[in-house]
Amino acid sequence: MDFGLSNYFNNETVDKIVRIAFILVVGIGSIHLISFMVKRSLYKHLSRQSMMLVLRTIIYTGYIGLVLMVIRELNYDLTALFGAAGVVGIVIGVASQTSIGNIISGLFLVSEKSFELGDVVRIGDKTGTVYSIDLLSIKVKTYDNLLIRIPNQTVISTELVNVTKFPIRRLEFLVGVAYKEDLRKVKALLENLARNNPLCLEEPEPVIIFKEFGESSINISFGVWFEKANYLAVKNSVFIEIKEAFEREGIEIPFPHVSLYAGEASKAITVEMKRVTSAGDSRSPAE
């Protein structure tokens, strides 16, 4: 009993299935082989971002070609298919204007080369490492291991800061010293600190700017140059060394004090603390 299977699986149908399977196996293998060879031959000449775009173009084009070849083997009329695809494309295009805008924005981002995979960027209030660059969005991995998807239109219309674009960068510390301190001594101390720290670069030289007379201190901006990979080490080590150096040299780092006055010409109000006993007597701590 063949249950009528012979009417469906004749020689022509079997041949067609074999051809389609052969096309898929050879086609998929060829696509990945070409991708691998292109990656091996161009990885020294292209950035990670450009390499990713080239490989995706090869893969997408290859799979579209495979689909068309399978459709042709099934004896479908491609003219009617393309006509239907055109109508569907118009409907989808009208309904997905945002997606098209993201795709166009993505092309602008790629042509600008403002950032690449692995760069640390700040987009609005979001900061992290560029994890992926896609047709519709970029994905950023934050320092607390969260993945943020940002549409390309948002990226291109928002101020973007590439923190690691250049091999070196400057880190600034805001330092406050008391008004009584010798500023020339403080400046020499900071210069010597940057010179002796192995993570700080000698060129460019550190930047020391006396910024303002603050409410309780003279504020100084102290900037050191370093290789971008050493950010955390430089920030922690210089911070500790500033405090240790100031304590060793007796330089005061002031903090705000509050004084109470009853009037313009009066002395500061003296505050006396008293202890209340169980009997209700008010006694000073000395009693």
C-alpha positions as CSV (number, residue, x, y, z in Angstrom):
1,M,0.0,0.0,0.0
2,D,1.6,3.3,-1.1
3,F,-1.4,5.5,0.1
4,G,-1.0,7.5,-3.1
5,L,2.5,8.7,-2.2
6,S,3.7,7.6,-5.7
7,N,1.6,10.4,-7.1
8,Y,3.5,13.0,-5.2
9,F,7.1,11.6,-5.1
10,N,7.7,10.8,-8.7
11,N,11.2,11.0,-10.3
12,E,10.8,14.7,-11.2
13,T,9.8,15.7,-7.7
14,V,12.7,13.7,-6.1
15,D,15.1,15.3,-8.6
16,K,13.8,18.7,-7.7
17,I,14.2,18.1,-3.9
18,V,17.7,16.8,-4.5
19,R,18.7,19.9,-6.5
20,I,17.2,22.2,-3.9
21,A,19.1,20.5,-1.1
22,F,22.3,20.5,-3.2
23,I,21.8,24.3,-3.8
24,L,21.2,25.0,-0.1
25,V,24.2,22.9,1.1
26,V,26.6,24.2,-1.5
27,G,25.3,27.8,-1.3
28,I,25.4,28.1,2.5
29,G,28.9,26.5,2.6
30,S,30.1,28.9,-0.1
31,I,28.7,32.0,1.6
32,H,30.5,31.1,4.9
33,L,33.7,30.1,3.1
34,I,33.8,33.4,1.2
35,S,33.1,35.3,4.4
36,F,36.0,33.5,6.1
37,M,38.4,34.1,3.2
38,V,37.5,37.8,3.0
39,K,37.9,38.1,6.8
40,R,41.4,36.4,6.6
41,S,42.6,38.6,3.8
42,L,41.2,42.0,4.9
43,Y,41.4,42.0,8.7
44,K,44.7,43.9,8.6
45,H,43.5,46.5,6.2
46,L,40.0,47.2,7.6
47,S,38.7,48.4,10.9
48,R,36.4,46.1,12.9
49,Q,33.4,48.2,12.0
50,S,34.2,48.1,8.2
51,M,34.9,44.4,8.4
52,M,31.6,43.8,10.1
53,L,29.7,45.7,7.3
54,V,31.6,43.9,4.5
55,L,30.8,40.4,6.0
56,R,27.2,41.2,6.6
57,T,26.8,42.5,3.1
58,I,28.3,39.2,1.7
59,I,26.0,37.1,4.0
60,Y,22.8,39.0,3.2
61,T,23.5,39.1,-0.5
62,G,24.3,35.4,-0.6
63,Y,21.2,34.3,1.3
64,I,19.0,36.5,-1.0
65,G,20.6,34.9,-4.0
66,L,19.9,31.4,-2.5
67,V,16.3,32.2,-1.9
68,L,15.9,33.4,-5.5
69,M,17.6,30.2,-6.8
70,V,15.3,28.0,-4.7
71,I,12.2,29.9,-6.0
72,R,13.4,29.4,-9.6
73,E,13.8,25.6,-9.0
74,L,10.2,25.5,-7.7
75,N,9.1,27.0,-11.0
76,Y,7.5,30.1,-9.5
77,D,6.9,33.1,-11.7
78,L,9.5,35.6,-10.4
79,T,7.8,38.5,-12.3
80,A,4.6,38.1,-10.3
81,L,6.7,37.7,-7.2
82,F,8.6,40.9,-7.8
83,G,5.3,42.7,-8.5
84,A,3.8,41.5,-5.3
85,A,7.0,42.4,-3.5
86,G,6.9,45.9,-4.9
87,V,3.4,46.4,-3.6
88,V,4.3,45.0,-0.2
89,G,7.4,47.1,-0.2
90,I,5.4,50.3,-0.6
91,V,3.1,49.4,2.2
92,I,5.9,48.5,4.5
93,G,7.8,51.6,3.5
94,V,4.9,53.9,4.4
95,A,4.4,52.0,7.7
96,S,8.1,52.0,8.7
97,Q,9.4,55.5,8.0
98,T,11.2,55.5,11.4
99,S,13.1,52.4,10.4
100,I,14.1,53.9,7.0
101,G,15.3,57.0,8.8
102,N,17.4,54.8,11.1
103,I,18.9,53.0,8.2
104,I,19.8,56.3,6.4
105,S,21.2,57.7,9.7
106,G,23.3,54.5,10.1
107,L,24.8,55.1,6.6
108,F,25.8,58.6,7.7
109,L,27.3,57.3,10.9
110,V,29.4,54.8,9.0
111,S,30.6,57.4,6.5
112,E,31.5,59.8,9.3
113,K,33.6,57.2,11.2
114,S,32.9,59.0,14.5
115,F,33.4,55.8,16.4
116,E,34.1,52.1,15.9
117,L,33.5,48.8,17.7
118,G,35.2,48.9,21.1
119,D,35.3,52.6,21.5
120,V,34.0,54.2,24.7
121,V,31.3,56.8,23.8
122,R,29.0,59.1,25.7
123,I,25.6,59.7,24.1
124,G,23.4,62.0,26.1
125,D,23.5,60.6,29.6
126,K,24.6,57.1,28.5
127,T,28.2,56.0,28.6
128,G,29.7,52.7,27.6
129,T,31.6,50.6,25.0
130,V,30.3,50.2,21.5
131,Y,29.2,46.6,21.4
132,S,27.5,46.4,18.0
133,I,26.6,48.6,15.0
134,D,23.5,47.5,13.2
135,L,21.3,48.8,10.4
136,L,18.7,50.4,12.8
137,S,20.7,51.0,16.0
138,I,23.9,50.8,17.9
139,K,24.3,48.7,21.0
140,V,26.3,50.1,23.9
141,K,27.6,48.0,26.8
142,T,27.7,50.1,30.0
143,Y,30.3,49.8,32.8
144,D,27.7,47.9,35.0
145,N,27.3,45.3,32.2
146,L,24.0,46.5,30.8
147,L,23.2,46.5,27.1
148,I,21.6,49.7,25.8
149,R,20.1,49.9,22.3
150,I,20.1,53.4,20.8
151,P,18.4,54.1,17.5
152,N,20.6,55.6,14.8
153,Q,18.4,58.6,14.5
154,T,19.0,59.4,18.1
155,V,22.7,59.0,17.8
156,I,23.0,61.3,14.8
157,S,20.9,64.0,16.4
158,T,22.5,63.9,19.8
159,E,25.9,65.2,20.9
160,L,28.3,62.2,20.9
161,V,31.6,62.1,22.8
162,N,34.2,59.5,21.8
163,V,36.2,59.1,24.9
164,T,38.8,56.7,23.5
165,K,39.2,58.1,19.9
166,F,42.8,59.2,20.5
167,P,45.6,57.2,22.2
168,I,46.1,59.6,25.0
169,R,43.8,61.8,27.1
170,R,43.8,64.2,30.0
171,L,42.2,63.7,33.4
172,E,41.5,66.8,35.5
173,F,41.4,66.9,39.3
174,L,39.8,69.9,41.2
175,V,42.0,70.6,44.2
176,G,41.2,73.1,46.9
177,V,43.8,74.6,49.3
178,A,43.5,77.1,52.2
179,Y,44.0,80.8,51.6
180,K,47.1,80.8,53.8
181,E,49.1,78.3,51.6
182,D,52.0,79.3,49.3
183,L,50.6,78.7,45.8
184,R,54.0,78.5,44.2
185,K,54.8,75.6,46.6
186,V,51.5,73.9,45.8
187,K,52.2,74.3,42.1
188,A,55.7,72.8,42.4
189,L,54.4,69.9,44.5
190,L,51.7,69.0,41.9
191,E,54.3,69.2,39.1
192,N,56.6,66.9,41.0
193,L,53.8,64.5,41.7
194,A,52.9,64.1,38.0
195,R,56.6,63.8,37.1
196,N,57.1,60.9,39.5
197,N,54.0,59.0,38.7
198,P,54.9,56.3,36.1
199,L,51.4,56.3,34.6
200,C,51.5,60.1,33.8
201,L,53.1,61.2,30.6
202,E,55.9,63.8,30.5
203,E,54.7,65.1,27.1
204,P,52.3,66.8,27.0
205,E,53.1,68.5,30.3
206,P,50.6,68.5,33.2
207,V,48.3,71.5,33.2
208,I,47.9,73.5,36.4
209,I,45.3,76.4,36.4
210,F,44.4,78.5,39.4
211,K,40.7,78.7,38.8
212,E,38.9,80.7,41.4
213,F,38.8,82.1,44.9
214,G,36.1,79.8,46.4
215,E,34.1,80.3,49.6
216,S,36.5,78.4,51.7
217,S,39.5,77.6,49.4
218,I,41.5,78.5,46.4
219,N,40.4,76.1,43.7
220,I,43.1,74.6,41.4
221,S,42.6,72.5,38.2
222,F,45.3,69.9,38.0
223,G,45.3,67.9,34.7
224,V,47.6,65.0,33.8
225,W,48.0,63.2,30.5
226,F,48.0,59.4,30.2
227,E,47.4,56.5,27.9
228,K,43.7,55.8,27.6
229,A,43.9,52.2,28.8
230,N,45.2,53.4,32.2
231,Y,42.2,55.6,33.1
232,L,41.2,53.9,36.4
233,A,44.8,53.4,37.6
234,V,45.7,57.0,37.0
235,K,42.5,58.4,38.6
236,N,43.0,56.3,41.8
237,S,46.8,56.7,42.1
238,V,46.9,60.5,41.5
239,F,44.0,61.0,43.9
240,I,45.8,59.2,46.7
241,E,49.2,60.8,46.0
242,I,47.7,64.3,46.1
243,K,46.2,63.7,49.6
244,E,49.4,62.0,50.9
245,A,51.6,64.8,49.5
246,F,49.5,67.6,51.0
247,E,49.5,65.8,54.4
248,R,53.2,65.3,54.3
249,E,53.9,69.0,53.4
250,G,51.3,70.3,55.9
251,I,49.2,71.8,53.1
252,E,45.6,72.2,54.3
253,I,42.7,71.0,52.2
254,P,39.9,73.1,53.8
255,F,36.2,72.2,54.2
256,P,33.3,74.5,54.7
257,H,32.7,75.9,58.2
258,V,29.5,77.5,59.5
259,S,29.5,80.3,62.0
260,L,26.3,81.8,63.6
261,Y,26.0,85.6,64.2
262,A,23.2,87.5,65.9
263,G,24.0,90.7,64.0
264,E,26.4,92.4,61.6
265,A,28.8,93.6,64.2
266,S,28.4,90.9,66.8
267,K,30.7,88.1,67.7
268,A,29.9,84.5,66.8
269,I,27.2,82.9,69.0
270,T,28.6,80.5,71.6
271,V,26.6,77.3,71.8
272,E,26.6,75.5,75.2
273,M,25.4,72.0,75.5
274,K,23.5,70.9,78.7
275,R,22.4,67.6,80.0
276,V,18.8,67.2,81.3
277,T,18.6,65.0,84.4
278,S,15.7,62.8,85.4
279,A,14.5,65.5,87.9
280,G,14.3,68.0,85.2
281,D,17.5,69.9,86.2
282,S,19.6,71.4,83.4
283,R,23.3,70.8,84.0
284,S,26.3,71.4,81.8
285,P,28.4,68.3,80.9
286,A,31.1,69.4,83.3
287,E,28.7,69.1,86.2
